[in-house]
Amino acid sequence: MKKKIILVEKQLNCMREVNAGILKQDHLFEENKELKAKCSELEEMVKVKYEGTEKENKTLKEKCKNYEAVLEGLREKVEAGEGAMSEEKLENWKEAWKKKIKKMKK
């Protein structure tokens, strides 16, 4: 009889351990599910930001091409001597620029 009681107690202990393991496993499954959802959410955020950055880069490249074209046109005008400034006009421009800088510093 005593051996049966000991055997039953051992079985109960084993069942408790199994039950505790199952509860822990369930908790881990739930935590895993939450982490997968969070990863999916973060992946979507990264994708959206990446696409936005790609679009912005494309726009900036186009602006850069436009500026380069304008700069090339100005370079050609300077080399051809077009749009040359008289000394008086240059001095007026320098004075206006100095005033503008002083206002910006205030």
LINSUL-V450939 format. One record per residue. N is the residue number from 1. SS is DSSP state (H for helix, E for strand, L for the rest). D_CENTER is the distance of its C-alpha to the mean C-alpha in Angstrom with 1 decimal. Layout:
N	SS	D_CENTER
N	SS	D_CENTER
This chain:
1	L	71.3
2	H	69.5
3	H	67.8
4	H	66.6
5	H	65.1
6	H	63.3
7	H	62.0
8	H	60.8
9	H	59.0
10	H	57.3
11	H	56.3
12	H	55.0
13	H	52.9
14	H	51.5
15	H	50.7
16	H	49.0
17	H	46.9
18	H	46.0
19	H	45.1
20	H	42.9
21	H	41.2
22	H	40.7
23	H	39.2
24	H	36.8
25	H	35.9
26	H	35.3
27	H	33.1
28	H	31.0
29	H	30.8
30	H	29.5
31	H	26.9
32	H	25.8
33	H	25.6
34	H	23.3
35	H	21.0
36	H	20.9
37	H	20.0
38	H	17.2
39	H	15.8
40	H	16.2
41	H	14.4
42	H	11.3
43	H	11.6
44	H	11.8
45	H	8.7
46	H	6.8
47	H	9.3
48	H	9.0
49	H	5.4
50	H	6.8
51	H	9.9
52	H	9.0
53	H	7.8
54	H	11.0
55	H	13.0
56	H	12.2
57	H	13.1
58	H	16.2
59	H	17.2
60	H	17.0
61	H	19.0
62	H	21.5
63	H	21.9
64	H	22.4
65	H	25.1
66	H	26.8
67	H	26.9
68	H	28.3
69	H	30.9
70	H	31.9
71	H	32.2
72	H	34.3
73	H	36.5
74	H	37.0
75	H	37.8
76	H	40.4
77	H	41.9
78	H	42.1
79	H	43.8
80	H	46.2
81	L	47.0
82	L	46.0
83	L	44.9
84	L	46.4
85	L	46.7
86	L	50.1
87	H	50.4
88	H	51.0
89	H	48.0
90	H	45.9
91	H	47.3
92	H	46.6
93	H	43.0
94	H	42.6
95	H	44.2
96	H	42.0
97	H	38.9
98	H	40.2
99	H	40.8
100	H	37.3
101	H	35.8
102	H	38.2
103	H	37.0
104	H	33.4
105	H	34.3
106	L	36.1
